[in-house]
């Protein structure tokens, strides 16, 4: 049985699971299960523990190595689970020597770290789009979020490392690169000269002219710099899809979340993005039922979908995370949280259906993934009909119909 990974939570975890597998291989670890946990909610942590217990029952004797945010925060709890032979911190999990280091718990003080290792970015690719980690950690302290204490403060990879990695990826046939991290719009503040994200984007596109497509993961509207606005306006290889960390649409709730933007600033950001790039499509993260949220305040968030013209939504009913200020605030009933999340999802589904309909009979270039599934520049999922296409290839298609979760297209 080969070493396998089981990843929970964000795209960054999925990306890092590839590195974990290679680190374990380099350390001579065989037949292990590497579990990369998530701590964003208590439920996410519970799911990780449940998966570990199930794996131990189904594969007795198989060594389980646990890492990720939940393990970083509660190593003793995970070390005591059946089958677990080692718990690694979020920094240690990326280093081969940590897998053979003595002790069942190998975790450093994440808040003391000042650098992130650019050389640990992927050397081989298992996905058709390459995720390049440009920073780790977060300097902000949203009241609902425990992640800075699991990931540490902002640590940026130097521009030169990132450019070299992307150049190597393109040489190996990658057609789309996604810049990822915990807080990518916080990029560069810790580097000499404090180059912001927009400078990095412009450097990548200038120094790697053969890269067809560059995409950003989630961004914070409070941190977008002038150079990034310029790239949005002028760089066609920067994909016209932006995912925004908005979380709510009411100013008092945003203040209680300790967010750094107002509702008006979110709406203004969306308007400016469309002024500079008329075809841009916007997505967002939203939380329903934050502590103390009234029906009127919730309606402000519901209205944000229309006011910002949002298309792709990640919607979460609030789930208290032990150790955060929000967990100590007056909580709403679970039924209220779930009902509000359902209303948000219904509005989001209607908006996405309308956008899909507007995308029919359009010619677009797509990067092919598995089973002929692909994504357009606007991140619209498209299934290409016909013979199997090579994963990772860039092909031109014409969309012809809409299904529930994707469009159908044919090669031109």
N, C-alpha and C positions, 0 to 999 in steps of 0.2 A: 504493500500500500504506500503510495507516494505521499509526501508532505502536502497537506491541503490547507487552505485558509478559509475562515468564516468571518465575514466582515459585517459589522452593524453601523448604522448611522450615515454620516456624510460622505460625499465623493472623495474627500481627502483621505478618509479611512480606507476606502476602496483602493485608491491610488497607493497608499502606504502598505496595503496588504501584499502587493506585488513585491515591494522592497523587502518586506518581512520574509517572504518565501525565499527570495534570493539570499538574504542574510543567513537564514537557517541552513540553506544548502551549502553556503560557503563555510559554515561552522561544522559541517558534517552531520547535521541533524537529519534523521531519516524517519519516515512513517509517522510524523507528528501531525497534530491538528493545531494550527495557529489561529487563535480567536482574538479578533480585534474589536474590543467592546466600545459602546457609546454611553455617554453620561448625560445627554442633553435633557432627559427626563428620568424620573424614577422608573417609569415603565420600560424605557430603553435599557436601563441597567438590569431590570428583572428579566427581560428577554434574553440578554446575554447569559445570565446565570442559568436560566432554563435550558438554553441551547447546550451549555457545557454539561449539565447533568444528563441530558438526553444523549449526547455524544459518548459520555462515559459509560452509560448503560448499554448502548448499541455496539461499542467497540472496547470492551474491557481490556485493560492493559495498554491501550494506545496512549502515548504521552500527549498531554494537552498543555500548550504554552499560551498564556493569556497576556494580552496587552490592551492598549487603547485607553480612552479617557476614564471609563469607569474603573479600570484596573489601576490607573495612576492615582485615583482618588481614594480607592478602598482596596489596597493590595491584599491585606490580611483576609478579607472576606472572600476574595477569589482564590487565594492560595489554599484555603480550607476546602474547596470544592473537590469532589471525587475526580480523579484522573489528572488533576493539575499538578505538573511537576515544576513549573516555573512561572513567575509573574514578572513581566518586563515593563518598565516605564515607557512613556511615549518617545523619549529620546533614545533609550537603550534598544528598543525593538528594531531600530534601523541599523544596528551595528552588529556584525557577525560575532565579535568576541563576547558580547553580552549573553549569547545563547549557551555558552559553555562556562560562564563565570560561576564561581562557587556561590551557593545559596539559592533558596527557592524564591526569594524576592530580590530583584535587581532593579532598583528605582532610585534615581537621584532627585534632588530638589529642583523641580521644573522651573520655579521662579528665579533660580540663580543662573539659568542659562542665558547667554548673551549672543550666541551665534546659532545659525542653522546651516547644516552641511550641504553645500551645493553639489558635492561629489556623490551624494546619496540619491540624486535624481536618477530615473530609470536608465539602465543600460540596455535593456531589451524591452520590447513592446508586446503586451498581450491584448491591447485594445486597438481599435481602428482609429480612435482619436487619442492623442497623447496628452496626458495631464502633466503639466510641469508645475511643481510646487515652487512658488516664488517667495513665500514667507511662512512663518509659523507664529502661533500665539496671537494675543490681542491685548491692547493697552486699555480697552474700555471695560466698564463694569455695569452692563445692563443688569437690572435687578432680577431678571428671570433666568440668567445664564450662569452656569457653573464652569463653562468651558475654559475661560482664561486660567483657572486654577488647575486645570488638567493639561493645558497646552503651554502655559507660561505667557510671558509678555512678548510683544512683537519682535520678531527676529527675521531680518530680510536676507535673501540670497543675493550676493553681488551681481550686478548687471552682466559682467563678463561671463560668469558661470552660466547664467540663464541663456545668454545668446549662444554660447558654445553648445549647450545641451540641445537647443532648438535646431541649430545648424546640423548637428549629428542626427537628430530625428528626421529632418527633411532628407538627408542623404540616404536614410534607410527607408524612404518611401512614405513617410507620414505626411498627409495632406492637411490635417487640421490639428492645431495645438490649443489646449485650454489652459489658461493661467489660473492656478488654484492656490488656496491657502485658507487660513482661518479668517483673515480680515485683509483681503488683497488691496483694498483702497488705503490701508494703513502702511502699504509697502514703502520702504526707503527711509523712513524717519530715523532709523538707527544707523544708516550707512553714511560714510563721508559725503558731505554735500547734500545729504537728504534728498536724493532723486525721487520724485513722486511716481505713482503708477503710470501716469501719462507719459513721462519721460521714458520709462521702461518700454512701454508699448511702442512708442515712436522709434526707439533704438532697435527693437526687435525687427520691426517692419523695414527699417532702413538697412540693417546689417544682414538680414536674411531675406533678400528680395525674392528668393525662390519659394518661400513659404506661401502656399495658396490662401490659407485661412487661419486667422487668429481669433480666439473667443475668450471672453472673460467669464469667470464664475460670479458668484453673488457680490454685489458692490453696495457700499453705503453712500446714500445720496449726500450725506454731510461731509464727505471726504473727497469728492471728485474735484480734481485739479484742472487748471486751465489747459495743460497739455493733453489731458485725456479728452476734454471737450473738443479740442482741435482734432484729435485722432478720430473721434466719433463723426465729426463733420467731414473730414478730408480723406480718410483711409478706407477705401472699399474692401480691403482685405481684413479689416476689423469687422467681424460679423455684426449685422444690425439686430442684435438680440441682447438685451440687458436685463439681468435679474436683480431686483432691488430688495435690500433688506429693509422693509418698511415696518412690519409688525403690527401697526395699528393706524387708524385714521382720525383719532380724537386727540387733541392737544394735551388734555389732562392725563389721559392714559399713557401717552408717549412720555410725558414728564415722569409719571410713576414708574415707567419702564426704564427711565434714565437714558432714553434715546436722545440724540443730539440734533434732530430735525423736527420741524413742526409739520402739521398737515399742509399748510400753504406752501412750504418749501418742497414737499413731495410733489404736489401738483405742479409747481413751477418747474421742478426738475423734468417732469414728464413733458411739459410743454416745450421746454428748451431743447430736449433731446429730439423731439419731432420737428422742431424748427430747423435744427442742424442736419437731421437725417430723417426725412419725411417717412421713409419706409420702416423705421425702427419699430420693433415689437418689444413690449415690456412685460416682464413677469415680476412676481413679488412673493415674499414670505409674509404671512399674516397670522396672528394669534387671535383666536376667538375666546371670549370669556376670561380675560385677564382679571385678577382680583379687583374688586370695587366697580367693574365696568357696568354701567347702567344700559338699559335698552337704547336710550337716546345716544349714548356714546358708541354703542355697537353700530347703530345706523350710520354714524360718521365713517366707520371702517367699511361697512357695506357699500356706502356711496363712493368710497375711494376707488373701487373697481371701475366705475364709470368716469369719475373725475380725472383719473390718471390713465384711462383707457388701457387697463391691464388685461393681458391675455392668458398667460401661463401662471397659475397660482399654486403655491404650496401653502396649504391651510392646516393649521393645527389647533385643536381645542387646548386651552391652557392646561398644562400639567405641572404641578408644583415640583420643583427640584430641591430636595433637602439641602440646606446650607446656603440658599439664596435669600435675599431680602423679600422677594415676591412670595416665597413660601410662608412668610410670617404675616403677610397682609390678609385682610378678610377675604375668604375664598367664596366663589360662586358655587352653587350646586352643580354637580356633574351633568345633570340633565340639561341645565341652562347652557353650559359650555358646549355640549354636544349639539344641541339644537341650533345654536348660533353658528357653529362650524358648518353644520349641514346647510344653513341658509347661504353662507358664503360660498360653499361648494356648488350649490345650485346656480347661483348667479355666475360663478366662474365657468361652469360647464356651458351655460347659455352663451357666454361671451366667446369661449373657445370654439363652439360650434359655428357661430357667426363668422369668426375669423377663418376657420377652415373652409367655409363656403366661399369666402372671398378669394381663397387661394386656388380654387379650381380653374383648370385651363390656363395654367401659368407654366412657363419654362424656367427651370431653376437647376443649378448645379448642386448635387448632393454627394456626401461622403457615404459610401456603402458600408454597412455594418453587417451583422450576422443575419442570415436568412433574407437577404435583400431589403432589410429595414435600413433606413437612412434618415438623415436630417438635412433640411434646407438651411440656407444661411440664417433664416429667421427662427431656426430650431423647431420647425414644423416636422413632426415625424411622418415619413413617407415610405410606403412599401412599394418597391419597384417590381412590376409584374414581368414574367418571362423567365428566361434561363438564369441560373444562379450567377451572380456577379461576384467579382473578387473583392473580399472585404478590404476596406481601406482605399479602394479606387474612387476617383472623382469622376462622376458621370453627369451628363445633362439629361434631364427628364422633363416630361410634360405631365402635369397633374390632371387627372380625369374624373375623380370621384372622391367623396369623403365617407370614411367609415367612422365609428364612434371615437376611436383614439388615434387615428392616423389618416393620411390621404393615400390614395392609390395613384400610381403614375406608370408611364411607359418610357423606355429609353427613346431618345430622338436619334 
